[in-house]
Amino acid sequence: MARSARAQEEIRRFLDIGAVQVAELDLDGDEAVLRPGPGSPPVTHGEVFVLVRRAGRPVGTLLGRVPEGADPRAVLAERARAECGPAVFGEPGEPPFTSVVVATRERAGQLARALDSLLAQDHPRFEIVVVDNAPVTSETRELIERKYAERVRYVCEPVPGLAAAHNAGLDAVGGEVVAFTDDDVVADPRWLTELSAPFAADAGLGCCTGLILPARLTTPAQVLLESHGGFAKGFTPRTYDPARPPGDEPLFPFTAGRFGSGANMAFRTAVLRSVGGFDPATGAGTAARGGDDLYGFVRVLAQGHRLRYTPYALVWHHHRETWRDLETQAYGYGAGLTAYLTAVLVNRPALLPAFLARLPRGLAHARALTAVREAEGGGTPGDHDVRTHPWPRRLSRLQRRGMLYGPAGYVKARRALRATARYETARGAR
């Protein structure tokens, strides 16, 4: 097939992707409670992406179809009981005092939705810090002062970039644990407790990440992204220990994208400060385009601390909505991946021999995974064995281009930071 014809076919397939409802189903004994996802209307007939819970905790997802005229709760509960077996949970324990940092820029409407969910957390002792990153207007500050003044602290960080904003938040917090999330999420009421409690149980834990699921699947872009895993890392808790490298991760700890994402992560505050926080030349809002969260994961692991992934700490994420958003995201992911690797090796040159030693096996492993993906195509949300939404080759090409650009982007971002520092020094001297 000619390239233009193939591109047209990819666009046609993309536009044919239909919306999917989002819901959550709580199984408790013989009872089942079905609720729409955050901000979604009541469930009706058609396709439904379902988060299945037991005893309130996430245990799996499925994609169900409710026939017209059928009872959605009965149909989906029968499917969930067949696919999601009983689960045994331990008590999470008493969580430490925790600070939540939310970086934002000119998105007051989304931020208010996120803050409302954060203020509804069941955590016994926490604080919230909003970092307004390189603001153009006073909209965010005015929102905090008007609606959240007694419950949320406001910090302004003039240097653009997500890592710079996160570092400003890190400087401002007082919690033993610092959690980070984005302004486009809705946090589950138990999110902060589940994310911070592991630190009390494991003194060697430096970082904890959690589950990210789609808040809505109303556009082809949102459905396509979730069909290929979205930001979820599964429903099995896992601890990554640098003293016992996992056999299924040949590039460990440099495969940081497997550990979690920046919209749902927490660090022991003293540990994150000891590694210097995040590299401000990484992250969205810089020429590096991303990678600040991955940088943080690797630096903490390289220091000898463990990282824990827990699916019980849940946030609902509002995925990008358009094809152009996906193009930007694919390129940014590629750039952020190689930018963060560059940042790690620049800031910790001693890690270079370990990286080079792992590289051949890591590349072979990546090629094998890519071959399987291209042969099987994409999945459907909640049911990744059903391959119906192939990943467009254009997005794969954009991600590869981003990977080639990433090191140069990181260098550009470092130069921009140095220029900003010189400007601020000169202005301060006047």
NUVEX-889279 format. One line per 8 residues: for each residue x negated, y negated, z of N, C-alpha, C. Coordinates in steps of 0.2 Angstrom, whole numbers, plus 2048, in hexadecimal, padded with zeros to 3 digits. Layout:
N
X:Y:Z:X:Y:Z:X:Y:Z  ...
***
This chain:
430
7FC:806:800:800:800:800:7FC:7FA:800  7FD:7F5:7FC:7F9:7EF:7FB:7FA:7EB:802  7F5:7E7:803:7F4:7E4:80A:7FA:7DF:80B  7FC:7DB:806:802:7D7:807:809:7DB:808  809:7E0:804:80F:7E5:805:80F:7E8:80C  80A:7EA:80E:809:7ED:815:80B:7E8:81A  809:7E1:819:80A:7DC:81E:812:7DB:81E  815:7DB:818:81C:7DA:818:820:7DF:81B
81D:7E5:81A:821:7EB:81E:820:7EA:825  81A:7E8:828:819:7E7:82F:81E:7E2:831  81F:7DD:82E:824:7D7:830:82B:7DA:830  82D:7DE:82B:833:7E0:82B:835:7E5:831  830:7E9:832:831:7EE:838:831:7EA:83E  82D:7E4:83F:82D:7E0:845:834:7DD:846  837:7DA:840:83D:7D7:841:843:7DB:842  842:7E2:841:847:7E7:842:848:7E9:849
843:7E7:84D:843:7EA:854:849:7E6:858  84D:7EA:85B:853:7E7:85E:851:7E6:866  856:7E2:869:855:7E0:870:856:7E6:874  854:7E6:87A:855:7EC:87F:856:7E8:885  85C:7EB:889:85D:7E8:88F:858:7EB:895  858:7E7:89A:853:7E9:89F:857:7E9:8A6  856:7EF:8A9:85A:7F0:8AF:855:7F4:8B4  858:7F5:8BA:854:7F9:8BF:859:7FD:8C3
857:803:8C4:85C:808:8C7:858:80B:8CD  85C:80A:8D3:859:80D:8D9:85D:813:8DB  859:819:8DB:85B:81F:8DD:85A:820:8E4  85F:821:8E8:85F:823:8EF:863:828:8F1  861:82E:8F2:865:834:8F3:86A:835:8ED  870:836:8EE:875:837:8E9:877:830:8E6  875:82B:8E9:878:824:8E7:873:822:8E2  876:81D:8DD:872:81A:8D8:874:813:8D8
870:80E:8D8:872:807:8D7:86F:804:8D1  873:802:8CD:870:7FF:8C6:871:7F7:8C7  86B:7F4:8C5:86B:7ED:8C5:868:7EA:8BF  86A:7E4:8BC:867:7E2:8B6:860:7DF:8B8  85B:7DF:8B4:855:7DC:8B5:855:7D4:8B7  850:7D1:8BA:851:7CA:8BC:852:7C6:8B6  858:7C2:8B7:85A:7BE:8B2:85E:7C1:8AC  85F:7C7:8AD:863:7CB:8A7:86A:7CB:8A9
86F:7CC:8A4:876:7CD:8A5:877:7D4:8A7  87D:7D6:8AA:87F:7DD:8AB:87E:7E2:8A6  87C:7E8:8A7:87A:7ED:8A2:881:7EF:89F  880:7F0:898:886:7F2:894:883:7F8:890  887:7F9:88A:885:7FF:886:87F:7FD:882  87B:801:87F:875:800:87B:86F:802:87F  869:800:87C:863:802:87F:861:7FE:885  85E:802:88A:85D:7FF:891:856:801:893
852:7FD:894:84B:7FE:898:84C:7FE:89F  84B:804:8A3:84D:804:8AA:847:805:8AE  846:801:8B3:841:803:8B8:845:807:8BD  842:80D:8BF:845:812:8C4:841:811:8CA  845:810:8D0:843:80F:8D6:845:815:8DB  841:817:8DF:843:81C:8E5:841:818:8EB  846:818:8F0:845:814:8F6:842:80D:8F5  845:80A:8F0:843:803:8EE:83C:803:8EA
838:808:8EA:832:807:8E7:832:80A:8DF  82E:806:8DB:82E:809:8D4:82B:810:8D3  82E:814:8CF:82B:81B:8CE:82B:81C:8C7  82E:818:8C2:82D:81A:8BB:832:815:8B7  831:816:8B0:836:812:8AC:838:817:8A7  83E:815:8A4:841:819:89E:845:815:89A  846:817:894:84A:814:88F:850:818:88E  856:815:890:85C:819:88F:861:816:88A
865:81A:887:86A:817:883:871:818:886  875:813:887:87B:814:88A:881:813:885  884:819:884:88A:819:87E:88F:814:880  892:811:87B:898:80C:87C:89D:80F:880  8A0:80C:885:8A5:80E:889:8A3:813:88F  89C:814:88F:89A:819:895:898:814:89A  897:818:8A0:895:814:8A6:88D:814:8A6  88B:80E:8A6:883:80D:8A5:880:810:8AC
882:80F:8B1:87F:812:8B7:87F:81A:8B7  885:81D:8B5:885:824:8B5:880:827:8B0  880:824:8AA:87C:826:8A5:874:826:8A6  872:820:8A9:86B:81F:8AA:869:823:8B1  86D:823:8B6:86C:827:8BC:86A:82E:8BA  86E:831:8B6:86D:838:8B4:867:839:8B0  865:835:8AC:85F:835:8A8:859:834:8AD  85A:82F:8B2:854:82E:8B7:853:834:8BB
858:837:8BE:857:83C:8C2:854:842:8BF  855:843:8B8:852:848:8B4:84A:847:8B3  849:841:8B3:842:83F:8B1:83D:83C:8B6  840:83A:8BB:83C:837:8C1:83E:83B:8C7  839:83F:8C9:83A:844:8CF:83A:840:8D5  83B:844:8DB:83A:840:8E1:833:83E:8E3  833:839:8E7:82C:836:8E9:82C:835:8F0  825:836:8F2:824:836:8FA:81F:830:8FA
821:82B:8FF:81D:825:900:81B:825:907  815:822:907:813:820:90E:815:819:90F  815:817:916:816:810:918:810:80C:916  812:806:913:80C:801:910:808:7FE:916  80A:7FE:91C:806:7FB:921:807:7F4:922  804:7F1:927:805:7EA:928:800:7E6:924  803:7E2:920:7FF:7DE:91B:7FC:7D8:91F  7F6:7D6:91D:7F2:7D0:920:7F5:7CA:91D
7F3:7C4:920:7F5:7BE:91E:7F3:7BD:917  7F7:7BB:912:7F6:7BB:90B:7F7:7B4:908  7F3:7B2:904:7F4:7AB:900:7F6:7AD:8F9  7FB:7AA:8F6:7FD:7AB:8EF:7FB:7A5:8EB  7F7:7A6:8E6:7F6:7A0:8E1:7F9:7A1:8DB  7FC:79C:8D9:800:79C:8D2:7FD:796:8CE  7F9:797:8C9:7F7:792:8C4:7FC:790:8BF  7FD:78A:8BD:802:788:8B9:800:782:8B5
803:781:8AF:802:77B:8AB:808:779:8A7  80C:774:8A9:811:771:8A6:817:776:8A4  818:77A:8A9:81E:77F:8A8:822:77F:8AF  825:779:8B0:828:779:8B7:82E:77D:8B7  832:77E:8B2:838:782:8B2:836:78A:8B4  831:78C:8B0:82F:793:8B2:82C:794:8B9  828:78F:8BB:825:78F:8C1:82A:78F:8C7  830:78B:8C6:835:78B:8CB:838:792:8CC
839:796:8C7:83B:79D:8C7:837:7A1:8CB  830:7A1:8C9:82B:7A5:8CC:82B:7A3:8D4  82B:79D:8D6:82A:79B:8DD:830:79D:8E1  836:79D:8DE:83C:79F:8E1:83B:7A7:8E3  838:7AB:8DF:837:7B2:8E0:832:7B3:8E5  82D:7AF:8E5:827:7AF:8EA:829:7AD:8F1  82E:7A8:8F1:830:7A6:8F8:835:7AB:8FB  837:7B0:8F7:83C:7B5:8F9:838:7BC:8FB
831:7BC:8FC:82E:7C1:8FE:82F:7C4:905  82E:7CA:906:82F:7CD:90D:829:7CD:911  824:7CB:90E:81D:7CB:911:81E:7C7:918  81B:7C9:91D:81C:7C5:924:818:7BF:925  813:7BE:921:80F:7B8:922:80B:7B6:91B  80D:7B1:918:80A:7AF:911:80A:7A8:910  806:7A5:90C:807:79E:909:806:79E:902  809:799:8FF:809:798:8F7:805:792:8F5
801:793:8F1:7FD:78D:8EE:7FE:78C:8E7  801:787:8E4:802:786:8DD:7FC:781:8DB  7F8:784:8D5:7F3:780:8D2:7F5:77D:8CC  7F6:777:8CB:7F8:773:8C5:7F1:772:8C1  7F1:775:8BB:7EB:776:8B8:7EB:770:8B2  7E6:76C:8B2:7E5:766:8AD:7EC:763:8AB  7F0:761:8B0:7F7:75F:8AE:7F7:759:8AA  7FC:758:8A5:7FD:753:8A1:802:74E:8A4
807:751:8A7:80C:74D:8AB:80C:74F:8B2  811:74C:8B6:811:74D:8BD:817:751:8BF  81A:755:8BA:820:759:8BA:81F:75E:8C0  819:762:8C0:818:767:8C4:817:765:8CC  813:75F:8CC:813:75C:8D3:81A:75A:8D6  81E:757:8D1:824:754:8D4:829:75A:8D5  828:760:8D2:82C:766:8D3:82B:768:8DA  824:769:8DC:822:76B:8E2:824:766:8E8
823:760:8E7:825:75B:8EC:82D:75B:8ED  831:75C:8E8:838:75B:8E8:83B:761:8EB  839:767:8E9:83C:76D:8EB:839:772:8F0  832:772:8F0:82E:777:8F3:829:774:8F8  82A:76D:8FA:825:76A:8FE:823:76D:904  827:770:908:826:773:90E:823:77A:90E  824:77D:908:822:784:908:81D:786:903  81B:781:8FE:816:782:8F9:811:77C:8F9
80A:77E:8F9:805:779:8F9:803:778:8F1  802:771:8F0:800:76F:8E9:7F9:76E:8E9  7F6:770:8E3:7EF:76F:8E2:7EE:76D:8DB  7EA:768:8D9:7E9:766:8D2:7E2:767:8D1  7E1:76B:8CB:7DB:76D:8C8:7DA:769:8C1  7D6:764:8C1:7D5:761:8BA:7D2:764:8B5  7CD:769:8B7:7C9:76D:8B2:7CE:772:8AF  7CF:772:8A8:7D4:777:8A5:7D1:77E:8A5
7D5:783:8A5:7D3:78A:8A5:7D6:78D:8AB  7D9:793:8AA:7DC:797:8AF:7D7:799:8B5  7D1:79B:8B3:7CC:79D:8B8:7CA:797:8BD  7CA:791:8BA:7C8:78B:8BE:7CE:789:8C3  7D4:78B:8C0:7DA:78A:8C4:7DA:78F:8CA  7D9:795:8C8:7D8:79A:8CE:7D3:799:8D3  7CD:796:8D0:7C8:795:8D5:7CA:78F:8DA  7CE:78A:8D7:7D0:785:8DB:7D5:787:8E1
7D9:78C:8DF:7DE:78F:8E3:7DA:793:8E9  7D5:797:8E6:7D0:79B:8EB:7CD:796:8F0  7CB:790:8EE:7C8:78C:8F3:7CD:789:8F8  7D4:789:8F6:7D9:786:8FA:7DC:78B:8FF  7DB:791:8FE:7E0:796:902:7DC:798:909  7E1:79A:90D:7DE:79C:914:7E0:7A3:916  7E3:7A7:911:7E4:7AE:912:7DE:7B3:912  7DF:7B8:916:7DA:7BE:915:7DA:7C1:90E
7E0:7C1:90B:7E1:7C3:904:7E3:7BE:900  7E1:7BD:8FA:7E4:7B8:8F5:7E7:7BC:8EF  7ED:7BB:8EE:7F0:7BE:8E8:7F1:7B9:8E3  7F1:7BB:8DD:7F2:7B6:8D7:7F8:7B9:8D3  7FC:7B5:8D0:801:7B6:8CC:802:7B0:8C7  806:7B1:8C2:808:7AC:8BD:80E:7A9:8BE  80F:7A3:8BA:815:79F:8BB:81B:7A2:8B7  81A:7A7:8B3:81F:7AA:8AF:821:7B1:8B1
821:7B2:8B8:823:7B9:8BB:828:7B8:8C0  82C:7BD:8C1:830:7BD:8C7:82E:7C3:8CB  82C:7C1:8D1:829:7C6:8D6:82E:7CA:8DA  82E:7D1:8DA:832:7D5:8DE:831:7D3:8E5  837:7D4:8E9:836:7D1:8F0:831:7D5:8F4  82F:7DB:8F2:82A:7DE:8F6:823:7DE:8F3  822:7DA:8EE:81C:7D9:8EA:816:7D8:8EE  816:7D3:8F2:811:7D0:8F6:80F:7D5:8FB
814:7D8:8FF:812:7DD:904:80F:7E3:901  811:7E6:8FB:80E:7EB:8F8:807:7EA:8F6  806:7E4:8F3:800:7E2:8F0:7FA:7E1:8F5  7FC:7DE:8FB:7F7:7DC:900:7F6:7E2:906  7FB:7E6:907:7FA:7EB:90C:7F4:7F0:90B  7F3:7F2:905:7ED:7F6:904:7E6:7F3:907  7E6:7ED:908:7E0:7EA:90A:7DF:7EB:912  7E4:7EC:915:7E4:7EE:91C:7E2:7F5:91E
7E4:7F9:919:7E3:800:919:7DC:802:917  7D8:7FE:913:7D2:800:910:7CD:7FA:911  7C8:7FA:916:7C4:7F5:917:7BF:7F4:911  7BE:7F9:90D:7BA:7F8:907:7BD:7F6:901  7C4:7F4:901:7C8:7F2:8FB:7C6:7EB:8FA  7C4:7E9:8F4:7C3:7E2:8F2:7C9:7DF:8ED  7CC:7E4:8EA:7D1:7E1:8E5:7D7:7E6:8E5  7DD:7E3:8E4:7E3:7E8:8E3:7E7:7E5:8DD
7EA:7E9:8D9:7EE:7E7:8D3:7F5:7EA:8D3  7F9:7E8:8D0:800:7EB:8D0:803:7EB:8C9  80A:7ED:8C9:80E:7EF:8C4:811:7E9:8C1  811:7E8:8BA:814:7E3:8B6:819:7E6:8B1  81F:7E4:8B2:824:7E6:8AD:827:7E0:8AA  82B:7E1:8A4:82E:7DC:8A0:834:7D9:8A4  835:7D3:8A4:83B:7D0:8A7:841:7D0:8A2  83F:7CF:89B:844:7CF:896:840:7D3:890
845:7D6:88C:843:7D9:886:848:7D7:880  848:7D1:87F:84D:7CE:87B:84B:7CC:874  844:7CC:873:842:7CA:86C:83D:7D0:86A  83C:7D1:863:838:7D6:860:831:7D6:863  82E:7D0:865:828:7CF:867:827:7D2:86E  82C:7D1:872:82C:7D4:879:82D:7DB:879  831:7DE:875:832:7E5:875:82C:7E9:872  829:7E6:86D:823:7E9:86A:81D:7E9:86F
81C:7E4:873:817:7E3:877:818:7E9:87D  81E:7E9:87F:81F:7EE:885:81F:7F5:882  821:7F6:87B:820:7FD:878:819:800:878  814:7FB:879:80D:7FD:879:80A:7FC:880  80F:7FD:885:80C:7FD:88C:80D:7F6:88F  80E:7F1:88C:80E:7EA:88F:808:7E9:894  80A:7E8:89A:805:7E7:89F:805:7EC:8A4  809:7F1:8A4:80A:7F6:8A9:804:7FB:8A9
802:7FD:8AE:7FC:802:8AF:7FF:809:8B2  805:80A:8B1:808:811:8B4:80B:810:8BB  80D:816:8BD:810:817:8C3:80D:81B:8C8  806:81C:8C7:802:820:8CC:7FD:81C:8CF  7FD:81B:8D6:7F8:817:8D9:7F1:81A:8D8  7EC:816:8D8:7E6:818:8D6:7E1:813:8D9  7DB:816:8DC:7D6:812:8DF:7D0:813:8DA  7CD:80E:8D8:7C6:80E:8D5:7C1:80C:8D9
7BC:811:8DA:7B6:810:8DF:7B0:810:8DB  7AC:80B:8DB:7A5:80B:8D8:7A1:810:8DA  7A2:813:8E0:79D:818:8E3:79F:81F:8E0  7A5:81F:8DD:7A8:826:8D9:7AB:824:8D3  7A7:822:8CE:7AA:820:8C7:7AF:825:8C4  7B4:823:8C2:7B9:827:8BF:7B7:82B:8B8  7B8:831:8B8:7B5:835:8B2:7B9:833:8AB  7BF:830:8AC:7C3:82E:8A6:7C2:827:8A4
7BD:824:8A7:7BB:81D:8A5:7B4:81C:8A4  7B2:81E:89D:7AA:81E:89C:7A7:818:89D  7AB:812:89C:7A7:80C:89C:7A8:808:8A3  7AB:80C:8A8:7AC:809:8AF:7A6:806:8B1  7A6:800:8B4:7AC:7FC:8B6:7AE:7F7:8B1  7AB:7F8:8AB:7AC:7F2:8A6:7B3:7F3:8A2  7B7:7F8:8A3:7BD:7F9:8A0:7C2:7F6:8A5  7C1:7F0:8A6:7C5:7EC:8AB:7CD:7EC:8A9
7CE:7EC:8A3:7D5:7EB:8A1:7D9:7F1:8A3  7D6:7F6:8A5:7DA:7FC:8A8:7DC:7FB:8AF  7D9:7F6:8B2:7DA:7F6:8BA:7E1:7F2:8BB  7E3:7ED:8B7:7E8:7E9:8B8:7E8:7E2:8B5  7EC:7DE:8B6:7EC:7D7:8B3:7ED:7D1:8B8  7EB:7CB:8B5:7EB:7C6:8B9:7F1:7C3:8BC  7F7:7C5:8B9:7FE:7C3:8BC:7FF:7C7:8C2  7FB:7CC:8C4:7FD:7D0:8CA:7F7:7D3:8CD
7F3:7CF:8D1:7ED:7D1:8D3:7EB:7CD:8DA  7E8:7D1:8DE:7E6:7CE:8E5:7DF:7D0:8E7  7DB:7CC:8EA:7D4:7CD:8EC:7D4:7CC:8F4  7CF:7CF:8F7:7CD:7CD:8FE:7CA:7C6:8FD  7CC:7C1:900:7CA:7BB:8FF:7C2:7BA:900  7BF:7BD:905:7B8:7BC:906:7B4:7BF:901  7B7:7C5:8FE:7B3:7C9:8F9:7B3:7C5:8F2  7B9:7C2:8F0:7B9:7BE:8EA:7B5:7B8:8EB
7B5:7B5:8F1:7B0:7AF:8F2:7A9:7B1:8F1  7A7:7B7:8F4:7A0:7B9:8F4:79E:7BA:8ED  7A2:7BC:8E8:7A0:7BD:8E1:7A0:7B6:8DD  7A2:7B1:8E0:7A3:7AA:8DD:7A9:7A9:8D9  7AE:7AD:8DB:7B5:7AC:8D8:7B5:7AE:8D1  7B9:7AA:8CD:7B9:7AC:8C6:7B4:7A7:8C2  7B2:7AA:8BC:7AE:7A6:8B8:7B2:7A1:8B4  7B1:79A:8B6:7B6:795:8B3:7B5:794:8AB
7B0:798:8A8:7B0:798:8A1:7B4:79D:89E  7B8:7A1:8A2:7BC:7A6:89F:7C3:7A4:8A0  7C8:7A7:89D:7CF:7A6:89F:7D3:7A2:89A  7D9:7A3:89A:7DE:79F:895:7DC:797:897  7DD:793:892:7DB:78C:892:7D4:78A:891  7D0:78F:890:7C9:78E:88E:7C8:791:887  7C2:78F:884:7C0:792:87E:7BF:79A:87E  7BE:79D:884:7BE:7A4:885:7C4:7A7:884
7CA:7A4:885:7D1:7A6:884:7D3:7AB:889  7CF:7AE:88D:7D2:7B3:892:7CC:7B6:896  7CE:7BC:899:7C8:7C0:89D:7C7:7BE:8A4  7CA:7B9:8A7:7C8:7B7:8AD:7CA:7BC:8B2  7CF:7BF:8B2:7D1:7C5:8B6:7CD:7CB:8B6  7CB:7CD:8B0:7C7:7D2:8AF:7C0:7D1:8B2  7BD:7CB:8B1:7B7:7C9:8B4:7B7:7CA:8BC  7BD:7C8:8BF:7BD:7C9:8C6:7BD:7D0:8C8
7C1:7D4:8C4:7C1:7DB:8C6:7BA:7DE:8C6  7B6:7DD:8C0:7B0:7E0:8C0:7AB:7DD:8C5  7AB:7D7:8C6:7A6:7D4:8CB:7A7:7D7:8D2  7AE:7D8:8D4:7AF:7DB:8DA:7AD:7E3:8DB  7AE:7E6:8D5:7AC:7ED:8D5:7A5:7EE:8D5  7A1:7E9:8D1:79A:7EA:8D1:797:7E8:8D8  79B:7E5:8DC:798:7E3:8E3:799:7E9:8E7  79C:7EE:8E5:79D:7F4:8E9:7A4:7F5:8EC
7A8:7F1:8EB:7AF:7F1:8EE:7B4:7F5:8EA  7B9:7F8:8ED:7BE:7FC:8E9:7C3:7F8:8E6  7C7:7FA:8E1:7CC:7F7:8DE:7D2:7FC:8DE  7D8:7FA:8E1:7DE:7FE:8E1:7E3:7FC:8DD  7E6:800:8D9:7EC:7FF:8D5:7F2:802:8D8  7F7:7FE:8D9:7FD:800:8DC:804:7FE:8D8  808:803:8D6:80E:802:8D2:813:7FF:8D6  812:7FF:8DD:818:7FD:8E1:818:7F5:8E2
813:7F2:8E0:812:7EA:8E0:815:7E8:8D9  81B:7E6:8D8:81E:7E5:8D2:81F:7DD:8D1  81D:7DB:8CB:820:7D4:8C8:823:7D6:8C1  828:7D2:8C0:82B:7D2:8B9:829:7CC:8B5  826:7CE:8AF:822:7C9:8AB:827:7C7:8A5  827:7C0:8A4:82A:7BE:89E:825:7BE:898  826:7C3:894:821:7C4:88E:822:7BF:889  81D:7BE:885:81D:7B9:87F:823:7BB:87B
826:7B6:877:82C:7B7:874:82C:7B8:86C  826:7B5:869:826:7B5:862:820:7B9:85F  821:7BA:858:81B:7BD:855:815:7B9:855  815:7B2:855:810:7AE:855:80D:7AE:85C  811:7AF:861:80E:7B0:868:80A:7B7:868  80D:7BC:865:809:7C2:865:802:7C2:862  802:7BE:85C:7FC:7BD:859:7F7:7B9:85D  7F9:7B4:861:7F5:7B0:865:7F3:7B5:86B
7F7:7B9:86D:7F5:7BD:873:7F0:7C2:871  7F1:7C5:86B:7ED:7CB:869:7E6:7C8:868  7E5:7C2:865:7DE:7BF:864:7DB:7BD:86A  7E0:7BA:86F:7DD:7B8:875:7DB:7BE:87A  7DE:7C4:879:7DC:7CA:87D:7D5:7CC:87A  7D5:7CC:874:7CE:7CE:871:7C8:7CA:873  7CA:7C3:873:7C5:7BE:875:7C3:7BF:87C  7C8:7BF:880:7C7:7C0:887:7C3:7C6:88A
7C5:7CB:886:7C1:7D2:888:7B9:7D1:887  7B7:7CE:881:7B0:7CE:880:7AD:7C8:884  7B1:7C3:885:7AF:7BD:889:7AE:7BF:890  7B2:7C3:893:7B1:7C5:89A:7AB:7C9:89B  7AA:7CE:896:7A4:7D2:896:79D:7CE:895  79E:7C8:891:798:7C4:890:797:7C0:897  79C:7BE:89A:79C:7BA:8A0:799:7BF:8A6  79B:7C5:8A6:798:7CA:8AB:791:7CB:8AA
78F:7CC:8A4:788:7CD:8A3:783:7C7:8A4  786:7C1:8A2:783:7BB:8A3:782:7B9:8AB  787:7BA:8AE:787:7B9:8B6:783:7BF:8BA  784:7C5:8B7:781:7CA:8BB:77C:7CE:8B6  776:7CC:8B4:772:7CF:8AF:770:7D6:8B1  770:7D7:8B7:76E:7DE:8BA:773:7E3:8B8  779:7E1:8B5:77E:7E6:8B3:77D:7E8:8AC  779:7E5:8A8:778:7E7:8A1:775:7EE:8A0
770:7F0:8A4:76E:7F7:8A2:774:7FC:8A3  778:7FB:8A9:77E:800:8AA:783:7FF:8A4  784:7F9:8A2:789:7F8:89C:786:7FC:896  780:7FB:894:77D:7FE:88E:77D:805:88F  77C:808:895:77C:80F:895:783:812:894  788:80F:896:78F:811:896:792:810:88F  78F:80B:88B:792:809:885:793:80F:880  78F:813:87E:790:818:879:796:81D:87A
797:81F:881:79C:823:882:7A3:81F:883  7A2:819:885:7A8:814:885:7AB:813:87E  7A6:812:879:7A9:811:872:7AC:817:86F  7A9:81D:871:7AC:823:86E:7B3:824:871  7B3:822:877:7BA:823:87B:7BF:81E:878  7BD:818:877:7C1:813:874:7C4:815:86D  7BF:818:869:7C1:81A:862:7C6:81F:862  7C5:824:867:7CA:829:867:7D1:827:869
7D1:822:86E:7D8:81F:870:7DB:81C:86A  7D7:818:866:7D9:814:860:7DC:819:85B  7D8:81E:85A:7DB:823:855:7E1:826:856  7E2:828:85D:7E9:82A:85F:7EE:825:85E  7ED:81F:860:7F2:819:85F:7F4:818:858  7EF:818:854:7F1:817:84D:7F4:81D:84A  7F3:823:84C:7F6:828:849:7FD:829:84B  7FE:827:852:805:828:855:809:822:854
807:81C:853:80B:816:853:80C:814:85A  811:810:85B:813:80D:861:819:811:865  81A:80F:86B:820:813:86E:826:80E:86F  82A:810:874:830:80C:876:82F:80B:87D  832:805:87F:831:803:886:833:809:88B  82F:80B:890:832:810:895:831:817:892  82F:818:88C:82F:81F:889:82A:81F:884  824:81F:886:81E:81F:881:81D:825:87D
821:82A:87E:820:830:87A:824:82F:873  828:82A:873:82D:829:86D:82A:824:869  827:825:863:823:820:85F:827:81D:85A  82A:817:85B:82E:814:856:82C:80D:854  828:80A:858:826:803:857:81E:803:855  81C:804:84F:814:804:84E:811:7FD:850  80B:7FD:852:808:7F7:854:805:7F4:84D  807:7EE:84B:805:7EB:845:7FE:7EA:844
7FB:7EC:83F:7F4:7EC:83D:7F1:7E5:83E  7F5:7E0:83C:7F3:7D9:83C:7F1:7D7:844  7F5:7DA:848:7F3:7D8:84F:7ED:7DC:852  7EC:7E2:84F:7E6:7E5:851:7E0:7E1:84E  7E1:7DF:847:7DB:7DB:844:7DA:7D5:848  7DF:7D1:84A:7DE:7CB:84E:7DA:7CD:855  7DC:7D2:858:7D9:7D4:85E:7D1:7D5:85D  7D0:7D9:857:7C8:7DA:856:7C5:7D3:854
7C8:7CF:850:7C5:7C8:84F:7C4:7C4:856  7C9:7C5:85A:7C8:7C2:861:7C2:7C5:864  7C1:7CB:864:7BB:7CE:867:7B5:7CC:864  7B4:7CB:85E:7AE:7C8:85B:7AD:7C1:85D  7B2:7BD:85E:7B2:7B6:860:7B0:7B5:868  7B2:7BA:86C:7B2:7B9:873:7AB:7B6:876  7A6:7B9:874:79F:7B7:877:79E:7B0:875  79F:7AE:86F:79F:7A7:86D:7A3:7A2:870
7A9:7A5:872:7AE:7A1:875:7AC:79F:87C  7A9:7A5:87F:7A6:7A4:886:7A1:79E:887  79C:79F:882:797:79A:881:79A:793:880  79F:792:87C:7A2:78B:87B:7A5:789:882  7A9:78E:885:7AC:78C:88B:7A7:789:891  7A1:78D:891:79C:78B:896:799:784:894  798:782:88E:796:77C:88B:79B:776:88D  7A1:778:88C:7A7:773:88E:7A7:772:895
7A5:777:89A:7A5:776:8A1:79F:771:8A3  799:773:8A0:794:76F:8A1:795:767:89F  798:766:899:79A:75F:897:79E:75C:89C  7A3:760:89E:7A8:75D:8A3:7A4:75B:8AA  7A0:75F:8AC:79C:75E:8B2:798:758:8B1  795:757:8AB:790:751:8AA:795:74B:8AA  79B:74B:8A7:79F:745:8A7:7A2:744:8AE  7A3:749:8B2:7A6:747:8B9:7A0:744:8BD
79A:747:8BC:794:744:8C0:793:73D:8BE  793:73B:8B7:792:734:8B5:798:730:8B8  79E:732:8B8:7A3:72E:8BA:7A3:72D:8C1  7A1:732:8C5:7A0:731:8CC:79A:72C:8CE  795:72B:8CA:790:727:8CB:791:720:8CA  797:71E:8C6:799:717:8C5:79C:714:8CB
***
